[in-house]
């Protein structure tokens, strides 16, 4: 598949639901500016307070970002397995 095909697939979403989410914590709870004609919308995340741009992708990507954020917040590294609570 050439590059044009990849970009077309991303635009369509390949049947997956596309969401806008915070690049820091993966939350979809974003506050958008009221101004309609903003070149680069600066959003605010209600989950972590991040102010800046947002990412757009499928729900699986947002969930992966969210999991990584929660792991970092809990102090776990990628190599450590999650501890099961009893």
TAQUI-V772151 format. One record per run of one state. SS is the DSSP state (alpha for helix, beta for strand, coil for the rest). FROM is the first residue (numbers start at 1). LEN is the number of residues. Records with the same first field share a line. If there is no record, write none. Layout:
SS: FROM-LEN + FROM-LEN
This chain:
coil: 1-2 + 16-2 + 23-7 + 32-11 + 46-5 + 53-1 + 75-12
alpha: 3-13 + 59-16
beta: 18-5 + 30-2 + 43-3 + 51-2 + 54-5
